[in-house]
Amino acid sequence: MKSQSLKNSSKKSDMTKIPNPLFVLELANNHMGDTNHGIHVIQEFSKICRKFPYQFAFKLQYRNLESFVHPSMKGRMDLKYIKRFEETRLSRVDFDILVRAIRENGFMAMCTPFDEASIPVIEEQKLDIIKVASCSFTDWPLLECIVKTDKPIIASTAGATLEEIDRVISFFTNRDKDFAIMHCVGEYPTPDEKMHLSQIDLLIKRYPNVRIGFSTHENPENFALIQLAVAKGACVFEKHVGVPTSNYPLNAYSCSPNQYFTWLEAFSYAMKVCGEGSQRLPLNENEQASLQSLRRGAFARNEIEAGQNISIEDLFFAFPPEEGQFTANDFSKYTSLTCTKKISVNQALHPDNCELNNSRSQILQIVQSVKDFLKKSNVVIPGRADLEISHHYGIERFVEIGLTLITVINREYCKKLLVTLPGQFHPEQYHEKKEETFHVLYGEVDLILNGESKKCGPGDVVTIEPGTKHAFRSESGCVIEEISSTHYTNDSFYTDPMIMKNTKRKTLLNHWME
């Protein structure tokens, strides 16, 4: 039950998990104006809380009744709350005794002030946390007084509109206050159908850098709500507590020590089953083995020779897989297989007869390099443009030989942006149908047309007619706008037959800009 700051973190993940939850035990007026009974309550709940490895704070309520109650209303025992306040009135000395008992029993000391006159008392007693009750959530004179202290603040939001919550959070944030806010329903006790625990979801989504809690007034025999609040991401929990006696019965929303114990057990169970939520879990070997056994294995559709690049057309996928076999899950546009040992028809593909290569990390690195270069060039790319990465001699040689093409539009006319990274070379090719015009937007390029070199820079325009062999290189990197007639899929012919044999020399990406 050690003290811990409630400082808001800039990391969203810190806001949605609960590594060290805070439990607030609300004594309110359940001391019944009797310090001995109040101490008894604190001691009894200390016995319960010590059984759990969590943080706990015991909370009092302060009102200076001399100034809090209107002069004409003092002594009105026919008014519910005035009667309650008067009957349970404690002196400053009495509250000092309770604060001492709270600390001696291992709790943080916390208080809800309902008026400005109570703030100096909180500071003099050096209490750990100030609570703002829902009825005071937009009490701006009181809030102005509270934020002048150095105390962390927990504020309940019952009855507040989103606009009001926005204003209060902005108020605390702009004053660099250490705070949390609580979903709360100000009905005592609160029926289940009015709990609206999805408000916790709303608050977490709207205020991702604010700690969100749950202040509750439900039937104390209801132990399911705390579990739901945990699952929704609450990290601070407040509940009214008391010890019933023949002289001091409990109200309908305060829980006894035994009920609080069961409530904490329910919380602990929820924490256990909810588990880790801030990051993806490490691999579970049993889970992985189970999933592997349910996947479709990769089998040879036809005979495959050693050294052959295996295409998807060479395979079929079927259940059940053999142990250690490659499965359908291993194949994507980023993967390729090379046969290392002759594979017969219907034979399973294993690491002992073929080699799997995954180019995903390389592709992502290329995409990032292209993005960085485009940013440097100040060339704006239209949304949802497709990206084509040409790696003529394999992805591993892309930095040396390759090209990135961004298709802006392809109708009867076509517009592309060609991105050549610094030091990159695009090998010689020609088109039988397409005529294209190069407009250099950024950088310098050495354009080679039918073997003759032509240096071009920003603003230069060169038209390349069908049949013209062309290659280009850029030492600095360049961006070229290509305007052409319709692009035909099979209209690029490279003079190097090795490139023409490479059917997997392109990688197409549709959502690369996100």
C-alpha positions as CSV (number, residue, x, y, z in Angstrom):
1,M,0.0,0.0,0.0
2,K,2.8,2.4,-1.0
3,S,2.2,5.9,-2.3
4,Q,2.6,6.4,-6.0
5,S,2.2,9.5,-8.3
6,L,-0.7,9.7,-10.6
7,K,1.3,11.6,-13.2
8,N,-0.2,11.4,-16.6
9,S,2.1,9.8,-19.2
10,S,2.5,10.9,-22.8
11,K,2.4,7.2,-23.9
12,K,-1.0,5.9,-24.6
13,S,-0.1,2.4,-23.7
14,D,0.6,3.6,-20.1
15,M,-3.0,4.9,-19.9
16,T,-4.8,1.7,-20.8
17,K,-3.1,-0.9,-18.8
18,I,-3.1,-1.2,-15.0
19,P,0.2,-2.4,-13.6
20,N,-0.3,-0.7,-10.3
21,P,-4.0,0.1,-9.7
22,L,-5.1,2.5,-7.0
23,F,-8.1,1.7,-4.8
24,V,-9.8,4.5,-3.0
25,L,-11.8,3.5,0.1
26,E,-14.4,6.3,0.6
27,L,-15.2,6.7,4.3
28,A,-17.5,9.7,3.7
29,N,-19.7,10.0,6.8
30,N,-19.5,6.3,7.7
31,H,-17.4,7.3,10.7
32,M,-20.8,8.4,12.0
33,G,-19.3,11.3,13.9
34,D,-17.5,8.8,16.2
35,T,-13.7,8.8,15.9
36,N,-13.4,5.5,17.7
37,H,-15.8,3.9,15.1
38,G,-13.9,5.6,12.3
39,I,-10.6,4.1,13.6
40,H,-12.3,0.7,13.8
41,V,-13.4,1.0,10.2
42,I,-9.9,1.9,9.1
43,Q,-8.4,-1.0,11.0
44,E,-10.8,-3.6,9.8
45,F,-10.2,-2.6,6.1
46,S,-6.5,-2.6,6.7
47,K,-6.7,-6.3,7.6
48,I,-8.4,-6.9,4.2
49,C,-6.2,-4.7,2.0
50,R,-2.9,-6.1,3.4
51,K,-3.9,-9.4,1.7
52,F,-3.6,-7.8,-1.8
53,P,-0.5,-6.3,-3.5
54,Y,-2.2,-3.1,-4.6
55,Q,-2.2,0.6,-3.7
56,F,-4.9,1.8,-1.3
57,A,-6.0,5.2,-0.2
58,F,-8.5,6.0,2.6
59,K,-10.6,9.1,1.8
60,L,-12.3,11.6,4.1
61,Q,-14.7,14.4,3.3
62,Y,-14.2,17.9,4.6
63,R,-16.8,20.7,4.9
64,N,-16.5,23.7,7.1
65,L,-20.1,23.7,8.2
66,E,-19.9,27.1,9.7
67,S,-19.5,28.6,6.3
68,F,-20.7,25.8,4.1
69,V,-24.3,25.8,5.2
70,H,-26.4,28.9,4.6
71,P,-27.0,30.8,7.9
72,S,-30.8,30.4,7.5
73,M,-30.5,26.7,7.0
74,K,-28.3,25.8,9.9
75,G,-29.8,23.2,12.3
76,R,-32.5,22.2,9.7
77,M,-32.8,18.6,10.7
78,D,-35.7,18.2,8.3
79,L,-33.3,18.5,5.4
80,K,-31.6,15.2,4.6
81,Y,-28.0,16.2,4.0
82,I,-27.9,19.0,6.6
83,K,-29.2,16.5,9.1
84,R,-26.5,14.0,8.0
85,F,-23.7,16.5,8.1
86,E,-24.7,17.8,11.6
87,E,-25.1,14.3,13.1
88,T,-21.7,13.2,11.9
89,R,-19.8,16.4,12.4
90,L,-16.2,16.0,13.5
91,S,-13.7,18.6,14.8
92,R,-10.4,19.4,13.3
93,V,-8.8,17.4,16.1
94,D,-11.0,14.4,15.3
95,F,-9.9,14.5,11.6
96,D,-6.3,14.7,12.7
97,I,-6.9,11.5,14.7
98,L,-8.4,9.8,11.6
99,V,-5.6,10.9,9.3
100,R,-3.1,9.5,11.8
101,A,-5.0,6.2,11.9
102,I,-5.1,6.1,8.1
103,R,-1.3,6.4,7.8
104,E,-0.6,4.1,10.7
105,N,-2.6,1.4,9.0
106,G,-0.6,1.6,5.7
107,F,-3.0,3.7,3.6
108,M,-2.4,6.9,1.6
109,A,-4.5,9.8,3.0
110,M,-7.0,11.4,0.7
111,C,-9.8,13.9,1.0
112,T,-12.7,15.4,-0.8
113,P,-13.1,19.1,0.0
114,F,-16.5,20.7,-0.6
115,D,-15.4,24.3,0.0
116,E,-12.4,26.5,-0.2
117,A,-12.0,26.7,3.6
118,S,-11.1,22.9,3.6
119,I,-8.1,23.3,1.4
120,P,-5.8,24.8,4.0
121,V,-6.6,21.8,6.3
122,I,-5.6,19.4,3.6
123,E,-2.3,21.1,3.1
124,E,-1.6,21.4,6.8
125,Q,-2.3,17.6,7.2
126,K,-0.1,16.9,4.1
127,L,-2.7,14.6,2.6
128,D,-1.6,12.7,-0.5
129,I,-4.4,13.2,-3.0
130,I,-7.3,15.6,-3.4
131,K,-10.6,14.2,-4.8
132,V,-13.1,16.4,-6.7
133,A,-16.6,15.1,-6.2
134,S,-19.0,15.0,-9.1
135,C,-21.1,17.8,-7.7
136,S,-18.0,20.0,-7.6
137,F,-16.6,19.0,-11.0
138,T,-17.4,22.4,-12.5
139,D,-17.3,24.4,-9.2
140,W,-14.7,26.8,-10.7
141,P,-14.0,28.8,-7.5
142,L,-13.2,25.6,-5.7
143,L,-11.2,24.2,-8.6
144,E,-9.1,27.4,-8.8
145,C,-8.3,26.9,-5.1
146,I,-7.5,23.1,-5.5
147,V,-5.0,23.6,-8.4
148,K,-3.0,26.0,-6.4
149,T,-1.9,23.1,-4.2
150,D,0.8,20.6,-5.3
151,K,-1.6,17.6,-4.7
152,P,-2.5,15.0,-7.3
153,I,-6.2,15.3,-8.2
154,I,-8.8,12.6,-8.9
155,A,-12.1,14.0,-10.3
156,S,-15.4,12.2,-10.7
157,T,-17.5,13.1,-13.8
158,A,-21.1,12.1,-12.9
159,G,-23.6,14.3,-14.7
160,A,-20.9,16.2,-16.6
161,T,-21.2,16.8,-20.3
162,L,-18.4,16.1,-22.7
163,E,-17.9,19.8,-23.2
164,E,-17.5,20.3,-19.4
165,I,-15.1,17.3,-19.1
166,D,-13.1,18.9,-22.0
167,R,-12.9,22.2,-20.1
168,V,-11.9,20.6,-16.8
169,I,-9.2,18.4,-18.4
170,S,-7.9,21.4,-20.3
171,F,-7.9,23.4,-17.1
172,F,-5.8,20.7,-15.2
173,T,-3.5,20.1,-18.2
174,N,-2.7,23.7,-18.8
175,R,-1.7,24.0,-15.2
176,D,0.5,20.9,-15.4
177,K,-1.5,19.1,-12.8
178,D,-1.1,15.5,-11.9
179,F,-4.7,14.1,-12.4
180,A,-7.1,11.3,-13.2
181,I,-10.8,11.3,-14.0
182,M,-13.4,8.8,-13.0
183,H,-16.5,7.5,-14.7
184,C,-19.2,7.8,-12.1
185,V,-23.0,7.7,-11.8
186,G,-24.4,9.9,-9.0
187,E,-27.3,7.7,-8.0
188,Y,-27.2,6.0,-4.7
189,P,-27.3,3.0,-5.1
190,T,-26.9,2.8,-8.9
191,P,-29.1,0.2,-10.7
192,D,-27.1,-2.0,-13.0
193,E,-28.9,-0.7,-16.1
194,K,-27.7,2.8,-15.3
195,M,-24.0,2.0,-14.8
196,H,-23.1,2.6,-18.5
197,L,-19.6,1.2,-18.2
198,S,-18.9,1.9,-21.9
199,Q,-18.4,5.5,-20.8
200,I,-15.0,4.2,-19.7
201,D,-14.3,3.3,-23.4
202,L,-15.5,6.8,-24.4
203,L,-13.2,8.6,-21.9
204,I,-10.1,6.5,-22.8
205,K,-10.6,7.1,-26.5
206,R,-11.3,10.8,-26.1
207,Y,-8.5,11.5,-23.5
208,P,-5.8,8.9,-24.4
209,N,-3.2,10.6,-22.2
210,V,-5.4,10.8,-19.1
211,R,-5.8,8.1,-16.5
212,I,-9.4,6.9,-16.4
213,G,-11.0,5.4,-13.3
214,F,-14.3,4.0,-12.0
215,S,-16.1,5.5,-9.0
216,T,-19.0,3.2,-8.1
217,H,-22.2,3.2,-6.0
218,E,-23.7,-0.1,-7.0
219,N,-25.1,-2.8,-4.7
220,P,-22.1,-4.0,-2.7
221,E,-23.1,-7.6,-3.5
222,N,-22.5,-7.0,-7.2
223,F,-18.9,-8.2,-8.0
224,A,-19.2,-8.3,-11.8
225,L,-19.0,-4.5,-12.4
226,I,-15.4,-4.2,-11.1
227,Q,-14.4,-7.0,-13.6
228,L,-16.1,-5.2,-16.5
229,A,-14.4,-2.0,-15.5
230,V,-11.0,-3.7,-15.5
231,A,-11.6,-5.2,-18.9
232,K,-12.5,-1.7,-20.2
233,G,-9.2,-0.3,-19.0
234,A,-10.0,1.6,-15.8
235,C,-7.0,2.0,-13.5
236,V,-8.4,3.8,-10.4
237,F,-11.3,2.4,-8.4
238,E,-13.3,4.1,-5.7
239,K,-15.9,2.5,-3.4
240,H,-17.8,3.5,-0.2
241,V,-16.9,1.4,2.8
242,G,-18.0,0.9,6.4
243,V,-18.4,-1.5,9.2
244,P,-22.0,-2.2,10.3
245,T,-22.8,-2.4,14.0
246,S,-26.0,-2.4,16.0
247,N,-25.7,1.3,16.4
248,Y,-24.3,2.1,12.9
249,P,-26.0,0.3,10.0
250,L,-24.5,0.6,6.5
251,N,-26.3,2.4,3.7
252,A,-27.3,0.5,0.5
253,Y,-24.1,1.4,-1.5
254,S,-21.4,1.0,1.1
255,C,-19.6,-2.4,1.5
256,S,-18.5,-4.3,4.5
257,P,-14.9,-5.7,4.9
258,N,-16.1,-9.1,3.8
259,Q,-17.7,-7.6,0.7
260,Y,-14.7,-5.6,0.0
261,F,-12.5,-8.7,0.2
262,T,-14.7,-10.4,-2.4
263,W,-14.7,-7.3,-4.5
264,L,-10.9,-7.3,-4.6
265,E,-10.8,-11.0,-5.3
266,A,-13.1,-10.3,-8.3
267,F,-10.7,-7.6,-9.4
268,S,-7.7,-9.9,-9.1
269,Y,-9.5,-12.6,-11.2
270,A,-10.3,-10.0,-13.9
271,M,-6.7,-8.9,-14.0
272,K,-5.6,-12.5,-14.3
273,V,-7.9,-13.3,-17.2
274,C,-7.4,-9.9,-19.0
275,G,-3.7,-10.4,-18.8
276,E,-1.2,-8.3,-20.8
277,G,-2.7,-5.6,-23.0
278,S,0.0,-3.1,-23.7
279,Q,1.9,-5.2,-26.2
280,R,1.5,-8.4,-28.1
281,L,2.3,-11.5,-26.1
282,P,5.4,-13.6,-26.8
283,L,4.8,-16.8,-28.7
284,N,3.1,-19.6,-26.9
285,E,4.8,-22.9,-28.0
286,N,1.7,-25.0,-27.4
287,E,-0.5,-22.5,-29.3
288,Q,1.9,-22.4,-32.2
289,A,2.1,-26.2,-32.4
290,S,-1.7,-26.3,-32.4
291,L,-2.1,-23.7,-35.2
292,Q,0.7,-25.4,-37.3
293,S,-1.2,-28.7,-37.2
294,L,-4.3,-27.0,-38.6
295,R,-2.7,-25.3,-41.5
296,R,-2.5,-26.4,-45.2
297,G,0.8,-27.8,-46.1
298,A,2.7,-26.9,-49.3
299,F,3.1,-29.8,-51.8
300,A,4.7,-30.1,-55.3
301,R,2.1,-30.1,-58.1
302,N,4.8,-31.3,-60.5
303,E,8.4,-32.4,-60.4
304,I,10.7,-29.6,-59.3
305,E,14.5,-29.7,-60.1
306,A,17.2,-28.6,-57.8
307,G,18.1,-24.9,-58.4
308,Q,14.7,-24.1,-59.8
309,N,12.8,-21.1,-58.5
310,I,9.5,-22.3,-57.2
311,S,6.4,-20.4,-58.2
312,I,2.9,-20.7,-56.7
313,E,1.9,-22.5,-59.9
314,D,4.3,-25.4,-59.0
315,L,2.4,-26.0,-55.7
316,F,-0.9,-27.0,-54.2
317,F,-1.9,-26.7,-50.5
318,A,-3.6,-29.5,-48.6
319,F,-4.4,-30.7,-45.2
320,P,-2.9,-32.2,-43.0
321,P,0.6,-30.8,-43.0
322,E,3.7,-32.8,-42.2
323,E,5.8,-31.8,-39.2
324,G,8.2,-29.0,-40.0
325,Q,6.6,-28.5,-43.5
326,F,6.2,-25.2,-45.2
327,T,2.5,-24.1,-45.2
328,A,0.3,-21.8,-47.1
329,N,0.9,-19.2,-44.4
330,D,4.6,-19.0,-45.4
331,F,3.7,-17.6,-48.9
332,S,3.1,-14.0,-49.8
333,K,4.3,-11.5,-52.5
334,Y,7.3,-11.0,-50.3
335,T,8.4,-14.6,-50.2
336,S,10.1,-16.9,-52.7
337,L,11.3,-20.5,-52.7
338,T,14.3,-22.1,-54.3
339,C,14.5,-25.8,-54.7
340,T,17.7,-27.3,-53.2
341,K,17.0,-31.0,-53.7
342,K,14.8,-32.6,-56.3
343,I,11.2,-32.7,-55.2
344,S,8.7,-35.3,-56.5
345,V,5.1,-34.9,-57.4
346,N,2.9,-34.7,-54.2
347,Q,6.0,-34.4,-52.0
348,A,6.0,-32.0,-49.1
349,L,8.2,-28.9,-49.2
350,H,10.5,-28.8,-46.2
351,P,13.6,-26.7,-45.2
352,D,15.6,-29.8,-46.2
353,N,14.5,-29.7,-49.9
354,C,14.0,-25.9,-50.5
355,E,15.0,-22.5,-49.2
356,L,12.5,-19.8,-48.3
357,N,13.5,-16.2,-48.8
358,N,11.5,-13.3,-47.3
359,S,12.0,-9.8,-48.8
360,R,9.4,-8.0,-46.7
361,S,12.0,-6.1,-44.6
362,Q,13.9,-5.1,-47.7
363,I,10.8,-3.9,-49.5
364,L,9.7,-1.8,-46.5
365,Q,13.2,-0.4,-46.4
366,I,13.0,0.6,-50.1
367,V,9.6,2.2,-49.5
368,Q,10.9,4.3,-46.7
369,S,13.9,5.3,-48.8
370,V,11.6,6.4,-51.6
371,K,9.4,8.3,-49.1
372,D,12.4,10.1,-47.7
373,F,13.7,11.0,-51.1
374,L,10.3,12.3,-52.3
375,K,10.1,14.5,-49.1
376,K,13.5,15.9,-49.9
377,S,12.5,16.6,-53.5
378,N,9.3,18.4,-52.4
379,V,7.4,16.4,-55.1
380,V,3.8,15.9,-53.9
381,I,2.3,12.4,-54.5
382,P,-1.4,12.2,-55.1
383,G,-3.4,10.0,-52.7
384,R,-3.8,6.2,-53.4
385,A,-1.1,6.1,-56.2
386,D,0.2,2.6,-56.8
387,L,3.9,1.9,-56.3
388,E,5.9,-0.5,-58.5
389,I,9.4,-1.6,-57.3
390,S,11.5,-2.9,-60.2
391,H,14.4,-5.1,-59.0
392,H,15.7,-6.4,-62.3
393,Y,18.5,-8.6,-60.9
394,G,16.9,-9.4,-57.6
395,I,15.9,-7.4,-54.5
396,E,19.4,-7.7,-53.0
397,R,20.8,-5.6,-56.0
398,F,18.1,-3.0,-56.0
399,V,20.2,-0.2,-54.5
400,E,22.6,-0.7,-57.4
401,I,20.2,-1.5,-60.3
402,G,16.5,-0.8,-60.0
403,L,13.7,1.8,-60.3
404,T,10.6,2.8,-58.4
405,L,7.5,3.8,-60.5
406,I,4.5,5.6,-59.1
407,T,1.4,5.3,-61.3
408,V,-0.7,8.4,-61.1
409,I,-3.2,7.6,-63.9
410,N,-3.3,5.1,-66.8
411,R,-6.1,5.7,-69.3
412,E,-5.6,6.4,-73.1
413,Y,-2.8,8.5,-71.6
414,C,-0.6,7.6,-68.7
415,K,1.3,9.5,-66.1
416,K,3.9,8.1,-63.8
417,L,6.6,9.4,-61.5
418,L,10.0,7.6,-61.8
419,V,12.1,7.7,-58.7
420,T,15.8,6.9,-59.1
421,L,17.6,6.8,-55.8
422,P,21.2,8.2,-55.6
423,G,23.6,6.0,-57.5
424,Q,20.9,3.8,-59.1
425,F,21.0,2.5,-62.7
426,H,18.0,1.5,-64.8
427,P,19.1,-1.0,-67.5
428,E,18.4,-0.7,-71.2
429,Q,15.0,-1.4,-72.5
430,Y,12.6,-0.4,-75.3
431,H,8.8,-0.4,-75.9
432,E,7.1,-1.5,-79.1
433,K,3.8,0.4,-78.6
434,K,4.3,3.1,-76.0
435,E,5.6,6.5,-76.6
436,E,6.8,8.4,-73.5
437,T,8.0,11.8,-72.6
438,F,10.4,12.4,-69.6
439,H,10.1,15.7,-67.7
440,V,12.8,16.0,-65.0
441,L,11.3,17.4,-61.8
442,Y,14.2,17.0,-59.4
443,G,17.9,16.1,-59.5
444,E,20.1,15.3,-62.5
445,V,20.0,12.2,-64.7
446,D,22.2,10.7,-67.4
447,L,19.8,9.5,-70.0
448,I,21.2,7.0,-72.6
449,L,19.2,6.9,-75.9
450,N,20.3,4.2,-78.4
451,G,23.8,4.3,-76.8
452,E,24.2,8.1,-76.8
453,S,24.3,9.9,-73.4
454,K,22.3,13.0,-72.6
455,K,22.6,14.8,-69.3
456,C,19.3,16.3,-68.1
457,G,18.3,18.4,-65.1
458,P,15.1,20.0,-63.7
459,G,12.9,21.4,-66.4
460,D,14.4,19.3,-69.2
461,V,11.9,17.4,-71.4
462,V,12.8,14.4,-73.6
463,T,10.5,12.3,-75.8
464,I,11.2,8.6,-76.3
465,E,9.6,7.1,-79.3
466,P,8.6,3.4,-79.7
467,G,11.6,1.2,-80.4
468,T,14.1,3.6,-78.9
469,K,16.5,1.8,-76.5
470,H,16.9,3.8,-73.3
471,A,18.6,3.5,-70.0
472,F,19.4,6.0,-67.3
473,R,21.5,6.6,-64.3
474,S,21.5,9.3,-61.5
475,E,24.4,9.8,-59.1
476,S,22.4,12.3,-57.0
477,G,19.0,10.7,-57.4
478,C,16.1,12.2,-59.5
479,V,12.4,12.3,-59.9
480,I,11.1,12.2,-63.5
481,E,7.5,12.8,-64.6
482,E,6.7,10.3,-67.4
483,I,3.8,11.2,-69.7
484,S,3.0,8.5,-72.2
485,S,0.4,6.7,-74.2
486,T,-1.4,3.9,-72.5
487,H,0.9,1.6,-70.5
488,Y,0.8,-2.0,-71.7
489,T,1.7,-4.7,-69.3
490,N,3.9,-6.7,-71.7
491,D,5.5,-3.9,-73.6
492,S,8.8,-3.5,-71.8
493,F,11.7,-5.4,-73.5
494,Y,15.1,-5.5,-71.9
495,T,18.2,-6.0,-74.0
496,D,19.7,-8.3,-71.3
497,P,17.9,-11.7,-71.6
498,M,18.6,-12.4,-67.9
499,I,16.2,-9.7,-67.0
500,M,13.5,-11.0,-69.4
501,K,13.8,-14.4,-67.8
502,N,13.2,-12.9,-64.3
503,T,9.4,-13.1,-64.1
504,K,9.5,-11.9,-60.5
505,R,11.4,-8.6,-61.1
506,K,8.5,-6.4,-59.9
507,T,6.8,-5.9,-56.5
508,L,3.5,-4.0,-56.6
509,L,2.2,-2.1,-53.6
510,N,-1.2,-0.4,-53.3
511,H,-1.2,1.0,-49.8
512,W,2.4,2.1,-49.4
513,M,1.7,5.7,-48.5
514,E,0.0,4.9,-45.2
